[in-house]
């Protein structure tokens, strides 16, 4: 808001009043009052004007300080935080579900094998040729209702072992018409049998427990008994 011209105060200044004052005293009081108003106006205006450059300088100092701090952050020893890439922030960037390695499922327990298999049998390979093997069944531990089985079945994978080696196999039905089966996830579904002792075929592709996983057993062959395998098969029904 602009300050009125001091000359305008002449019409607004109060008259000293009609008192018994010497001649000319009324005008003296009036002139002194107007002079005081004019002096106050001149004092306020320079003060306001002097604040403006001071505020401008302060604002400039803040801007320079902010830029300097930003440069120090990016040029220091510690790397500055990078913005996330679109791929990292996209909800499509998700890890594969646990228990899957490529196209081969990594089973953690014998219960998982039992719950997945179409057929669980004990027996041995009698012959193998052209990637197929004839497997003689000595005992059926579990059979799904629609899984065909006979005294001999065909294995469509040649990794079930050498002829005459007793095994327990956890199988998936691969060729219903030819009674063709394949071990679950390769070596995961193959156990070698020696008496009542059962050992997983591969230490690296092996379960780590019967009903619960044991991370401390990873990378080692899993050992159990035929009685335990039979019990798990019965629990599935």
C-alpha positions in Angstrom: 0.0 0.0 0.0 1.5 3.4 -1.0 2.1 6.0 1.6 0.2 9.3 1.3 2.0 12.4 0.3 2.8 14.4 3.5 1.3 17.4 1.8 -2.1 15.6 1.9 -1.9 15.4 5.7 -2.4 19.2 5.9 -6.1 18.7 5.4 -6.3 15.8 7.9 -4.1 17.1 10.8 -6.2 18.1 13.8 -6.4 21.8 14.6 -4.8 22.6 18.0 -8.2 24.0 19.2 -9.4 27.3 20.2 -7.4 27.9 23.4 -6.1 31.1 24.8 -2.7 30.8 23.1 -0.5 33.7 21.9 -0.9 34.9 18.4 0.6 32.5 15.8 0.9 29.6 18.3 -1.9 27.7 16.5 0.0 27.7 13.3 3.2 26.7 15.0 1.7 23.6 16.6 0.1 22.6 13.2 3.4 23.0 11.3 5.3 20.9 13.9 2.7 18.1 13.7 2.9 18.0 9.9 6.7 18.0 10.1 6.7 15.0 12.5 4.4 13.1 10.2 6.6 13.8 7.1 9.7 12.7 9.0 8.2 9.3 10.0 7.1 8.7 6.4 10.6 9.3 5.1 12.1 7.0 7.7 9.8 4.1 6.9 10.2 4.2 3.2 14.0 3.8 3.1 13.7 0.9 5.6 11.4 -0.9 3.4 13.6 -0.3 0.4 16.6 -1.6 2.2 14.9 -4.9 3.1 14.3 -5.8 -0.6 17.9 -6.3 -1.6 18.6 -8.1 1.7 15.8 -10.6 1.0 17.0 -11.1 -2.6 20.5 -11.9 -1.4 19.2 -14.4 1.2 17.2 -16.2 -1.4 20.2 -16.4 -3.7 22.4 -17.8 -0.9 19.8 -20.6 -0.2 19.7 -21.5 -3.9 23.5 -21.7 -4.2 23.7 -23.8 -1.0 21.1 -26.3 -2.4 22.9 -26.7 -5.7 26.2 -27.2 -3.8 24.8 -29.9 -1.6 23.4 -31.7 -4.6 26.8 -31.6 -6.4 28.5 -32.8 -3.2 26.1 -35.8 -3.0 26.6 -36.9 -6.6 30.4 -36.4 -6.6 31.3 -37.9 -3.2 32.6 -41.3 -2.4 29.1 -42.8 -1.8 27.2 -43.4 -5.0 23.9 -41.5 -5.2 20.7 -43.4 -5.1 19.6 -44.4 -8.6 16.0 -44.3 -9.8 14.5 -47.7 -10.2 14.4 -48.9 -13.8 11.0 -49.7 -15.4 11.8 -53.4 -15.4 12.6 -53.4 -11.7 9.4 -51.5 -10.8 7.2 -53.5 -13.0 4.9 -56.0 -11.3 5.8 -58.5 -14.1 9.4 -58.7 -12.7 8.8 -61.6 -10.3 10.9 -64.6 -9.3 10.0 -68.1 -10.3 7.9 -70.0 -7.7 9.8 -72.0 -5.2 10.4 -75.7 -5.9 10.9 -75.2 -9.7 14.3 -75.5 -11.4 13.8 -74.9 -15.1 11.3 -77.4 -16.3 12.2 -79.9 -13.5 10.4 -79.6 -10.2 12.7 -79.9 -7.2 10.8 -82.0 -4.7 11.7 -81.4 -1.0 10.0 -84.3 0.7 8.9 -87.9 0.1 5.4 -86.8 0.9 5.5 -84.4 -2.0 6.6 -87.2 -4.3 3.9 -89.5 -3.0 1.1 -86.9 -3.4 2.2 -86.1 -7.0 2.9 -89.6 -8.3 0.4 -91.6 -10.4 2.2 -94.8 -9.4 4.7 -95.8 -6.7 6.2 -99.2 -7.2 9.1 -101.4 -5.9 10.8 -103.6 -8.5 13.7 -103.7 -10.9 14.6 -103.1 -14.5 14.8 -106.3 -16.6 15.8 -104.9 -19.9 16.6 -101.5 -21.5 16.9 -100.4 -25.2 16.4 -97.2 -27.2 15.7 -95.0 -24.2 13.0 -97.3 -22.9 13.1 -99.9 -20.1 11.0 -102.8 -19.1 10.4 -102.7 -15.4 9.2 -105.7 -13.4 6.8 -104.7 -10.5 7.3 -106.6 -7.2 5.1 -104.3 -5.1 2.6 -101.5 -5.7 2.9 -99.0 -2.9 0.4 -96.5 -4.4 -1.7 -96.4 -7.6 -4.0 -93.6 -8.8 -7.5 -94.9 -9.8 -6.9 -94.2 -13.5 -3.3 -95.5 -13.6 -2.9 -98.9 -15.4 -0.5 -101.3 -13.9 0.6 -104.9 -14.5 3.5 -107.1 -13.5 5.6 -105.3 -16.1 5.5 -101.6 -17.1 7.4 -99.5 -19.6 9.6 -96.7 -18.5 10.1 -94.0 -21.1 13.3 -92.8 -19.5 16.5 -94.8 -19.5 17.7 -93.6 -16.1 15.9 -96.1 -13.8 19.1 -98.1 -13.3 20.9 -101.1 -14.4 19.0 -104.4 -14.8 18.7 -106.3 -11.6 19.1 -103.2 -9.4 16.1 -103.1 -6.9 14.5 -99.7 -6.8 11.4 -97.8 -5.6 10.1 -95.5 -8.3 7.7 -92.5 -8.1 6.2 -92.4 -11.5 4.0 -90.1 -13.7 1.8 -91.7 -16.4 3.4 -90.7 -19.7 1.8 -93.0 -22.2 -1.5 -94.6 -21.0 -2.0 -96.9 -24.0 1.5 -98.5 -23.7 1.4 -98.3 -19.9 4.4 -96.0 -20.2 5.7 -94.1 -17.1 8.5 -91.7 -16.3 10.2 -91.0 -12.9 9.1 -87.7 -11.4 11.7 -85.1 -12.3 14.3 -87.6 -13.3 16.4 -88.7 -10.3 14.1 -87.2 -7.8 11.7 -90.1 -8.2 14.3 -92.9 -8.1 15.4 -94.6 -4.9 17.8 -97.5 -4.7 16.9 -100.4 -2.4 19.3 -102.5 -0.3 17.4 -104.8 2.0 15.1 -102.4 4.0 17.3 -99.4 3.4 16.2 -96.9 0.7 18.6 -94.3 -0.7 17.9 -91.5 -3.2 19.6 -92.1 -6.5 21.2 -88.6 -6.8 22.6 -86.6 -3.9 22.1 -83.3 -5.9 18.6 -84.1 -7.1 17.2 -85.5 -3.9 14.5 -84.9 -1.3 15.7 -83.8 2.2 13.0 -85.2 4.4 10.0 -87.5 4.7 7.3 -85.1 5.6 9.2 -81.8 6.2 12.3 -80.5 4.4 15.6 -80.4 6.2 17.9 -77.7 4.6 20.9 -79.1 6.4 20.6 -82.3 4.3 20.7 -80.5 1.0 23.3 -81.9 -1.4 23.4 -85.3 0.3 21.6 -88.5 -0.5 18.4 -89.1 1.5 18.2 -92.3 3.4 15.1 -93.9 4.8 13.3 -97.3 5.1 10.8 -99.2 3.0 8.5 -99.1 6.0 8.4 -95.3 6.0 7.7 -95.2 2.2 4.8 -97.7 2.7 3.4 -95.6 5.5 3.4 -92.4 3.5 1.7 -94.3 0.6 -1.0 -95.5 2.9 -1.6 -92.0 4.3 -2.5 -90.9 0.8 -5.0 -93.7 0.5 
